[in-house]
Amino acid sequence: MYDGIVQDLIDEFGRLPGIGPKSAQRIAFHILQTQNFDVTRLAELLTEVREKVRFCEVCGNITEQERCSICRDPRRDQTLICVVEEPKDVVAIERTRQFRGLYHVLGGAISPIDGIGPDDLSIPALMRRLGEGEVTEVILATDPNLEGEATAAYLSRLLTAIEVPVSRLASGLPVGGDLEFADEVTLGRAFEGRRAVE
């Protein structure tokens, strides 16, 4: 334990996801020991991100405008919607250059242990989009872990009931993994080999 403000800084970094106590301490000491580290610029960026970045009114991706660049792009295939859990998953899929449709970001996955149910996700917004009648296929690209599989199963039942063709990313993604950590080749092959949900 350190005294006062140094420990406060370490504690704040430790609250970030994926940052443990040792990593938080390393980051804090990097800032303290690096003479040319621009703390003011970091503070300005954090404030600016909070003020300017929002979620796309159509798909839920992050953007600085009302609609994200993907939703605004007229070259995207309006008949395909790829459903993902988080905006970081959109970036992972875009890196493959295999998908030219639109996205829908759920904002998480069904996880009863964490108290997250279908009503906590942007499923109603997805259903409204599908009600417009342009979509010919929904691709479920939730993480291949317990929560992602539960979310995909829930959505496939929901979408099959309203007769929307549904597919799921194919094998190639490790079970228990996250989309953001998959390499481009693996994720690209998973897209090419997607299959219909039965």
Secondary structure by P-SEA (a helix, b strand, c coil): ccccaaaaaaaaaaacccccaaaaaaaaaaaaccccccaaaaaaaaaaaacccccccccccccccccccccccccccccbbbbbccaaaaaaaaaaccccbbbbbccccccccccccccccaaaaaaaaaacccccbbbbbccccaaaaaaaaaaaaaaaaaccbbbccccccccccccccccaaaaaaaaaaccccc
